[in-house]
Amino acid sequence: MKALVTGATGFIGSHLVEELIKKGYDVTCLVRKTSNLKWIEGLKVALLYGDCGDEGSLARIPSDLSYVFHLAGLTKAREEGDFFCVNTKGTENLLMSVSVKAKGMKRFIHLSSLAAAGPSRNGASLDETCEPKPVSSYGKSKLESEGAIMRFKGALPATIIRPPAVYGPRDKDFHVLFKILKKGFYPHWGKCYYSLLYVDDLVRGLIMAAEEKEAEGGIYFLSDGNVYSNEDIANEIVKVLDSRAVKIRIPTAFMSLLAKVNERVSKDVSIISRDRLKDMKYTHWTCDPSKARKDFRFVPKVTIKEGIKWTADWYRIHQWL
């Protein structure tokens, strides 16, 4: 079984590559020449240098692929257009190349996001029947990438996966929250509710969706099945860190100012950005994974207590905390 993975050097992609190898897949990773390969160094993979944003570089994609796992994407950017260039156009380029070259492919798995569907306006967890209403440029670009997938539906057997917030070892976004809480502060801008998913469960779900015929052509939300308030999440982290954190209320206006300053002075785009603030204005980011359970028997294995502990342990071992 030959699989191509884009985004293989990232947080989720590197975990997926490891699991695919364990399951006996022959894995090729599409990487840029500037990519940091530290998470996949030493793994039994083939490296294909290219970029989804460069149509010409995709001409070398193997023709005998069974599966494509498209995880490459941009979650943070200074300019709105960058999201659409990478997430939407990049997906279109890859689809075009694969549809021409890999005629016998079994499945194209596209990693989208809950942001493509948007927040719940009435507090109820979203399911696949809800009309997508993304509120951020990131979410809109991911929804447009889903549209590209659907346009190739006749040429490629594809499945779209929309996870919520994903956490685990190697994740840099949750790492920011861990560091703040360890310092004794809990930033709070009102009570919010979230679905979560540990990275190992997401990786299992991606592979299960690829291998299950019933999932072909479908769009699926994945989560651990629970809903957590921001206080629930902070409390779990504080317990694992064996520390205390003082709640500090942060006005929305201050968050907007902080985002603008971060974008001007920081070399890298922070998780506190103007685009991310569009999402943070909404209180319910939750989804219902029932359809995935029905169609390809997806059942999460990792609880939030286990996931937070394992993530904290990894941060400590690698001196991130």
C-alpha positions as a Markdown table, in Angstrom:
| # | Residue | x | y | z |
|---|---|---|---|---|
| 1 | Met | 0.0 | 0.0 | 0.0 |
| 2 | Lys | 1.6 | 3.2 | -1.2 |
| 3 | Ala | 0.7 | 6.5 | 0.5 |
| 4 | Leu | 1.6 | 10.1 | -0.1 |
| 5 | Val | 1.5 | 12.4 | 2.9 |
| 6 | Thr | 1.6 | 16.2 | 2.5 |
| 7 | Gly | 2.3 | 18.2 | 5.7 |
| 8 | Ala | 4.4 | 15.3 | 6.9 |
| 9 | Thr | 6.9 | 17.4 | 8.8 |
| 10 | Gly | 4.2 | 19.1 | 10.9 |
| 11 | Phe | 2.6 | 18.2 | 14.3 |
| 12 | Ile | -0.2 | 16.0 | 12.9 |
| 13 | Gly | 1.6 | 14.9 | 9.8 |
| 14 | Ser | 4.6 | 13.4 | 11.6 |
| 15 | His | 2.4 | 11.4 | 13.9 |
| 16 | Leu | 0.4 | 10.1 | 10.8 |
| 17 | Val | 3.6 | 9.1 | 9.0 |
| 18 | Glu | 4.8 | 7.1 | 12.1 |
| 19 | Glu | 1.4 | 5.2 | 12.3 |
| 20 | Leu | 1.3 | 4.5 | 8.6 |
| 21 | Ile | 4.7 | 2.9 | 8.7 |
| 22 | Lys | 3.7 | 0.8 | 11.7 |
| 23 | Lys | 0.7 | -0.4 | 9.7 |
| 24 | Gly | 3.0 | -1.5 | 6.8 |
| 25 | Tyr | 2.4 | 1.4 | 4.4 |
| 26 | Asp | 5.1 | 2.4 | 1.9 |
| 27 | Val | 5.2 | 6.2 | 2.7 |
| 28 | Thr | 6.3 | 9.1 | 0.5 |
| 29 | Cys | 6.4 | 12.5 | 2.1 |
| 30 | Leu | 6.0 | 15.6 | 0.0 |
| 31 | Val | 8.3 | 18.2 | 1.5 |
| 32 | Arg | 9.8 | 21.5 | 0.6 |
| 33 | Lys | 13.5 | 22.0 | 0.4 |
| 34 | Thr | 13.2 | 24.4 | 3.3 |
| 35 | Ser | 11.2 | 22.0 | 5.5 |
| 36 | Asn | 12.5 | 21.0 | 8.9 |
| 37 | Leu | 12.7 | 17.2 | 8.8 |
| 38 | Lys | 13.4 | 16.6 | 12.5 |
| 39 | Trp | 10.2 | 14.8 | 13.3 |
| 40 | Ile | 10.5 | 12.3 | 10.4 |
| 41 | Glu | 14.3 | 11.9 | 10.4 |
| 42 | Gly | 15.3 | 8.3 | 10.6 |
| 43 | Leu | 11.9 | 7.0 | 9.5 |
| 44 | Lys | 11.6 | 4.6 | 6.6 |
| 45 | Val | 10.1 | 7.1 | 4.1 |
| 46 | Ala | 10.8 | 8.4 | 0.7 |
| 47 | Leu | 11.2 | 12.2 | 0.3 |
| 48 | Leu | 9.6 | 13.9 | -2.7 |
| 49 | Tyr | 10.7 | 17.6 | -2.8 |
| 50 | Gly | 7.9 | 19.8 | -4.0 |
| 51 | Asp | 5.3 | 22.3 | -2.9 |
| 52 | Cys | 1.5 | 22.2 | -3.4 |
| 53 | Gly | 1.7 | 25.8 | -4.4 |
| 54 | Asp | 4.0 | 25.0 | -7.3 |
| 55 | Glu | 2.2 | 23.0 | -9.9 |
| 56 | Gly | 5.4 | 22.1 | -11.7 |
| 57 | Ser | 6.9 | 20.4 | -8.7 |
| 58 | Leu | 4.0 | 18.1 | -8.4 |
| 59 | Ala | 4.8 | 16.4 | -11.8 |
| 60 | Arg | 7.0 | 13.9 | -9.9 |
| 61 | Ile | 4.2 | 12.5 | -7.8 |
| 62 | Pro | 4.2 | 8.7 | -8.2 |
| 63 | Ser | 1.6 | 7.1 | -10.4 |
| 64 | Asp | 1.1 | 4.0 | -8.3 |
| 65 | Leu | -0.3 | 5.6 | -5.2 |
| 66 | Ser | -3.1 | 3.9 | -3.3 |
| 67 | Tyr | -3.7 | 6.7 | -0.8 |
| 68 | Val | -3.1 | 10.4 | -0.5 |
| 69 | Phe | -3.3 | 12.1 | 2.9 |
| 70 | His | -3.4 | 15.9 | 2.3 |
| 71 | Leu | -2.5 | 17.6 | 5.6 |
| 72 | Ala | -0.4 | 20.5 | 4.3 |
| 73 | Gly | -2.0 | 23.8 | 5.1 |
| 74 | Leu | -1.6 | 27.2 | 6.7 |
| 75 | Thr | -3.3 | 27.8 | 10.1 |
| 76 | Lys | -1.7 | 31.2 | 10.8 |
| 77 | Ala | -0.9 | 34.1 | 8.4 |
| 78 | Arg | -0.3 | 37.8 | 8.3 |
| 79 | Glu | -2.1 | 38.3 | 5.0 |
| 80 | Glu | -5.6 | 37.0 | 4.3 |
| 81 | Gly | -4.7 | 36.0 | 0.8 |
| 82 | Asp | -2.0 | 33.6 | 2.1 |
| 83 | Phe | -4.7 | 31.3 | 3.5 |
| 84 | Phe | -6.4 | 31.0 | 0.1 |
| 85 | Cys | -3.1 | 30.7 | -1.8 |
| 86 | Val | -1.9 | 27.8 | 0.4 |
| 87 | Asn | -5.1 | 26.1 | 1.6 |
| 88 | Thr | -7.3 | 26.5 | -1.4 |
| 89 | Lys | -5.1 | 26.8 | -4.5 |
| 90 | Gly | -2.6 | 24.4 | -3.0 |
| 91 | Thr | -5.3 | 21.8 | -2.7 |
| 92 | Glu | -6.5 | 22.4 | -6.2 |
| 93 | Asn | -3.0 | 21.9 | -7.6 |
| 94 | Leu | -2.6 | 18.6 | -5.7 |
| 95 | Leu | -6.0 | 17.4 | -6.8 |
| 96 | Met | -5.2 | 18.2 | -10.5 |
| 97 | Ser | -1.9 | 16.4 | -10.4 |
| 98 | Val | -3.1 | 13.3 | -8.5 |
| 99 | Ser | -6.2 | 13.0 | -10.7 |
| 100 | Val | -4.0 | 12.8 | -13.8 |
| 101 | Lys | -1.2 | 10.6 | -12.5 |
| 102 | Ala | -2.7 | 8.2 | -9.9 |
| 103 | Lys | -5.6 | 6.6 | -11.8 |
| 104 | Gly | -5.9 | 3.6 | -9.5 |
| 105 | Met | -6.0 | 5.5 | -6.2 |
| 106 | Lys | -8.3 | 4.1 | -3.5 |
| 107 | Arg | -8.8 | 7.3 | -1.4 |
| 108 | Phe | -7.8 | 11.0 | -1.2 |
| 109 | Ile | -8.1 | 12.1 | 2.5 |
| 110 | His | -8.3 | 15.8 | 3.0 |
| 111 | Leu | -7.7 | 17.2 | 6.5 |
| 112 | Ser | -10.1 | 20.2 | 6.8 |
| 113 | Ser | -11.1 | 21.8 | 10.1 |
| 114 | Leu | -14.1 | 22.6 | 12.3 |
| 115 | Ala | -13.3 | 26.2 | 11.3 |
| 116 | Ala | -14.6 | 25.4 | 7.8 |
| 117 | Ala | -18.0 | 24.8 | 9.3 |
| 118 | Gly | -17.8 | 27.6 | 11.8 |
| 119 | Pro | -19.1 | 28.0 | 15.4 |
| 120 | Ser | -22.3 | 26.8 | 16.7 |
| 121 | Arg | -24.7 | 29.7 | 17.0 |
| 122 | Asn | -27.2 | 28.0 | 19.2 |
| 123 | Gly | -24.9 | 26.0 | 21.5 |
| 124 | Ala | -25.7 | 22.7 | 20.0 |
| 125 | Ser | -22.8 | 20.7 | 18.6 |
| 126 | Leu | -22.5 | 20.8 | 14.8 |
| 127 | Asp | -23.1 | 17.8 | 12.6 |
| 128 | Glu | -22.6 | 17.2 | 8.9 |
| 129 | Thr | -26.1 | 18.4 | 8.1 |
| 130 | Cys | -25.4 | 22.0 | 9.3 |
| 131 | Glu | -24.8 | 24.7 | 6.8 |
| 132 | Pro | -21.1 | 25.8 | 6.9 |
| 133 | Lys | -20.7 | 29.4 | 8.1 |
| 134 | Pro | -17.0 | 30.0 | 8.7 |
| 135 | Val | -16.1 | 33.3 | 10.4 |
| 136 | Ser | -12.3 | 33.5 | 9.9 |
| 137 | Ser | -10.3 | 33.7 | 6.7 |
| 138 | Tyr | -8.6 | 30.5 | 7.7 |
| 139 | Gly | -12.0 | 28.8 | 8.0 |
| 140 | Lys | -13.2 | 30.2 | 4.7 |
| 141 | Ser | -10.1 | 29.0 | 2.9 |
| 142 | Lys | -10.6 | 25.5 | 4.3 |
| 143 | Leu | -14.2 | 25.5 | 3.2 |
| 144 | Glu | -13.1 | 26.5 | -0.3 |
| 145 | Ser | -10.6 | 23.7 | -0.3 |
| 146 | Glu | -13.5 | 21.3 | 0.6 |
| 147 | Gly | -15.3 | 22.8 | -2.5 |
| 148 | Ala | -12.3 | 21.8 | -4.6 |
| 149 | Ile | -12.5 | 18.3 | -3.3 |
| 150 | Met | -16.1 | 18.1 | -4.2 |
| 151 | Arg | -15.4 | 19.3 | -7.7 |
| 152 | Phe | -13.1 | 16.4 | -8.3 |
| 153 | Lys | -15.5 | 13.9 | -6.8 |
| 154 | Gly | -16.0 | 12.1 | -10.1 |
| 155 | Ala | -12.3 | 11.8 | -10.7 |
| 156 | Leu | -11.1 | 10.9 | -7.2 |
| 157 | Pro | -12.6 | 8.9 | -4.4 |
| 158 | Ala | -12.2 | 11.4 | -1.6 |
| 159 | Thr | -13.1 | 11.9 | 2.1 |
| 160 | Ile | -13.0 | 15.1 | 4.1 |
| 161 | Ile | -12.2 | 15.1 | 7.8 |
| 162 | Arg | -13.0 | 18.1 | 10.0 |
| 163 | Pro | -11.3 | 17.9 | 13.4 |
| 164 | Pro | -11.8 | 20.4 | 16.2 |
| 165 | Ala | -8.8 | 21.6 | 18.3 |
| 166 | Val | -6.2 | 18.9 | 18.2 |
| 167 | Tyr | -3.5 | 18.5 | 20.9 |
| 168 | Gly | -0.6 | 16.2 | 21.8 |
| 169 | Pro | 3.2 | 15.9 | 21.7 |
| 170 | Arg | 4.9 | 18.3 | 19.2 |
| 171 | Asp | 1.9 | 20.7 | 19.2 |
| 172 | Lys | 3.0 | 24.4 | 19.5 |
| 173 | Asp | -0.4 | 26.0 | 20.0 |
| 174 | Phe | -1.4 | 24.2 | 23.2 |
| 175 | His | 2.1 | 24.6 | 24.3 |
| 176 | Val | 1.5 | 28.3 | 24.7 |
| 177 | Leu | -1.4 | 27.7 | 27.1 |
| 178 | Phe | 0.7 | 25.2 | 29.1 |
| 179 | Lys | 3.5 | 27.8 | 29.5 |
| 180 | Ile | 1.1 | 30.5 | 30.6 |
| 181 | Leu | -0.7 | 28.3 | 33.1 |
| 182 | Lys | 2.7 | 27.1 | 34.5 |
| 183 | Lys | 3.6 | 30.7 | 35.1 |
| 184 | Gly | 0.4 | 31.0 | 37.3 |
| 185 | Phe | -1.9 | 32.9 | 35.0 |
| 186 | Tyr | -5.1 | 31.9 | 33.3 |
| 187 | Pro | -6.2 | 34.3 | 30.6 |
| 188 | His | -10.0 | 34.5 | 30.4 |
| 189 | Trp | -12.3 | 36.4 | 28.1 |
| 190 | Gly | -15.5 | 34.8 | 28.9 |
| 191 | Lys | -16.8 | 31.2 | 29.1 |
| 192 | Cys | -16.4 | 29.2 | 25.9 |
| 193 | Tyr | -17.0 | 25.6 | 25.0 |
| 194 | Tyr | -14.9 | 23.3 | 22.8 |
| 195 | Ser | -14.6 | 19.9 | 21.3 |
| 196 | Leu | -11.1 | 18.3 | 21.5 |
| 197 | Leu | -9.2 | 15.4 | 20.0 |
| 198 | Tyr | -5.9 | 13.9 | 20.9 |
| 199 | Val | -3.5 | 13.5 | 18.0 |
| 200 | Asp | -3.3 | 9.7 | 18.1 |
| 201 | Asp | -7.1 | 9.4 | 17.9 |
| 202 | Leu | -7.1 | 11.8 | 14.9 |
| 203 | Val | -4.4 | 9.8 | 13.1 |
| 204 | Arg | -6.4 | 6.6 | 13.7 |
| 205 | Gly | -9.5 | 8.3 | 12.4 |
| 206 | Leu | -7.8 | 9.4 | 9.2 |
| 207 | Ile | -6.5 | 6.0 | 8.4 |
| 208 | Met | -9.9 | 4.3 | 9.3 |
| 209 | Ala | -11.7 | 6.8 | 7.0 |
| 210 | Ala | -9.2 | 6.0 | 4.2 |
| 211 | Glu | -9.6 | 2.3 | 4.5 |
| 212 | Glu | -13.4 | 2.1 | 4.9 |
| 213 | Lys | -15.4 | 2.0 | 1.7 |
| 214 | Glu | -18.5 | 3.5 | 3.4 |
| 215 | Ala | -16.6 | 6.7 | 4.1 |
| 216 | Glu | -15.9 | 7.5 | 0.4 |
| 217 | Gly | -17.4 | 10.8 | -0.7 |
| 218 | Gly | -18.2 | 11.8 | 2.9 |
| 219 | Ile | -17.5 | 14.7 | 5.2 |
| 220 | Tyr | -16.9 | 13.8 | 8.8 |
| 221 | Phe | -16.4 | 15.6 | 12.1 |
| 222 | Leu | -14.1 | 13.8 | 14.6 |
| 223 | Ser | -13.8 | 14.6 | 18.3 |
| 224 | Asp | -13.5 | 12.7 | 21.6 |
| 225 | Gly | -17.3 | 13.0 | 22.0 |
| 226 | Asn | -17.2 | 15.4 | 24.9 |
| 227 | Val | -17.7 | 19.2 | 25.3 |
| 228 | Tyr | -15.3 | 21.1 | 27.5 |
| 229 | Ser | -15.4 | 24.7 | 28.8 |
| 230 | Asn | -12.2 | 26.7 | 28.7 |
| 231 | Glu | -12.1 | 26.4 | 32.5 |
| 232 | Asp | -12.3 | 22.5 | 32.2 |
| 233 | Ile | -9.3 | 22.5 | 29.9 |
| 234 | Ala | -7.3 | 24.9 | 32.0 |
| 235 | Asn | -8.0 | 22.9 | 35.2 |
| 236 | Glu | -6.8 | 19.7 | 33.6 |
| 237 | Ile | -3.6 | 21.3 | 32.6 |
| 238 | Val | -3.1 | 22.9 | 36.0 |
| 239 | Lys | -3.6 | 19.6 | 37.8 |
| 240 | Val | -1.0 | 17.9 | 35.6 |
| 241 | Leu | 1.5 | 20.7 | 36.1 |
| 242 | Asp | 0.8 | 20.6 | 39.9 |
| 243 | Ser | 0.5 | 24.4 | 39.9 |
| 244 | Arg | -2.1 | 27.1 | 40.6 |
| 245 | Ala | -3.3 | 29.8 | 38.1 |
| 246 | Val | -5.0 | 33.1 | 38.8 |
| 247 | Lys | -7.8 | 33.9 | 36.4 |
| 248 | Ile | -7.1 | 37.2 | 34.6 |
| 249 | Arg | -9.9 | 38.7 | 32.6 |
| 250 | Ile | -8.8 | 40.1 | 29.3 |
| 251 | Pro | -11.0 | 42.6 | 27.5 |
| 252 | Thr | -11.6 | 42.0 | 23.8 |
| 253 | Ala | -10.1 | 45.4 | 22.9 |
| 254 | Phe | -6.8 | 44.4 | 24.6 |
| 255 | Met | -6.7 | 41.1 | 22.7 |
| 256 | Ser | -7.1 | 43.0 | 19.4 |
| 257 | Leu | -4.3 | 45.4 | 20.4 |
| 258 | Leu | -2.1 | 42.4 | 21.4 |
| 259 | Ala | -2.8 | 40.7 | 18.0 |
| 260 | Lys | -1.7 | 43.8 | 16.1 |
| 261 | Val | 1.5 | 44.2 | 18.1 |
| 262 | Asn | 2.3 | 40.5 | 17.7 |
| 263 | Glu | 2.0 | 40.7 | 14.0 |
| 264 | Arg | 4.2 | 43.7 | 13.8 |
| 265 | Val | 7.1 | 42.7 | 16.0 |
| 266 | Ser | 7.1 | 38.9 | 15.9 |
| 267 | Lys | 9.0 | 37.0 | 13.2 |
| 268 | Asp | 6.5 | 34.1 | 13.4 |
| 269 | Val | 2.7 | 34.6 | 13.4 |
| 270 | Ser | 1.3 | 33.9 | 16.9 |
| 271 | Ile | -1.8 | 32.0 | 17.7 |
| 272 | Ile | -3.1 | 35.4 | 18.9 |
| 273 | Ser | -3.7 | 37.0 | 15.5 |
| 274 | Arg | -6.3 | 39.2 | 14.0 |
| 275 | Asp | -7.7 | 36.3 | 12.0 |
| 276 | Arg | -7.8 | 34.0 | 15.1 |
| 277 | Leu | -9.7 | 36.7 | 17.0 |
| 278 | Lys | -12.6 | 36.3 | 14.6 |
| 279 | Asp | -13.0 | 32.8 | 15.8 |
| 280 | Met | -12.5 | 33.7 | 19.5 |
| 281 | Lys | -15.5 | 36.1 | 19.4 |
| 282 | Tyr | -17.7 | 33.0 | 19.4 |
| 283 | Thr | -18.3 | 30.8 | 22.5 |
| 284 | His | -19.2 | 27.4 | 21.0 |
| 285 | Trp | -16.8 | 25.4 | 18.9 |
| 286 | Thr | -18.2 | 21.9 | 19.2 |
| 287 | Cys | -19.0 | 19.1 | 16.9 |
| 288 | Asp | -20.7 | 15.7 | 16.9 |
| 289 | Pro | -18.7 | 12.7 | 15.7 |
| 290 | Ser | -21.7 | 10.3 | 15.5 |
| 291 | Lys | -21.6 | 9.9 | 11.7 |
| 292 | Ala | -17.9 | 8.8 | 11.9 |
| 293 | Arg | -18.8 | 6.2 | 14.5 |
| 294 | Lys | -21.6 | 4.9 | 12.4 |
| 295 | Asp | -19.8 | 4.8 | 9.0 |
| 296 | Phe | -16.4 | 3.6 | 9.9 |
| 297 | Arg | -16.6 | 2.7 | 13.6 |
| 298 | Phe | -14.5 | 5.6 | 14.9 |
| 299 | Val | -14.3 | 5.5 | 18.7 |
| 300 | Pro | -11.8 | 7.7 | 20.4 |
| 301 | Lys | -9.5 | 6.0 | 22.9 |
| 302 | Val | -7.8 | 8.8 | 24.7 |
| 303 | Thr | -9.5 | 10.8 | 27.5 |
| 304 | Ile | -8.7 | 14.4 | 28.2 |
| 305 | Lys | -7.0 | 13.4 | 31.5 |
| 306 | Glu | -4.7 | 11.0 | 29.7 |
| 307 | Gly | -4.1 | 13.2 | 26.7 |
| 308 | Ile | -3.2 | 16.3 | 28.8 |
| 309 | Lys | -0.8 | 14.2 | 31.0 |
| 310 | Trp | 0.9 | 12.6 | 28.0 |
| 311 | Thr | 1.3 | 16.0 | 26.3 |
| 312 | Ala | 2.7 | 17.6 | 29.5 |
| 313 | Asp | 5.1 | 14.6 | 29.9 |
| 314 | Trp | 6.4 | 15.1 | 26.4 |
| 315 | Tyr | 6.8 | 18.8 | 26.9 |
| 316 | Arg | 8.9 | 18.2 | 30.0 |
| 317 | Ile | 11.0 | 15.4 | 28.4 |
| 318 | His | 11.9 | 17.7 | 25.5 |
| 319 | Gln | 12.4 | 20.7 | 27.7 |
| 320 | Trp | 9.5 | 22.7 | 26.3 |
| 321 | Leu | 8.3 | 23.3 | 29.9 |
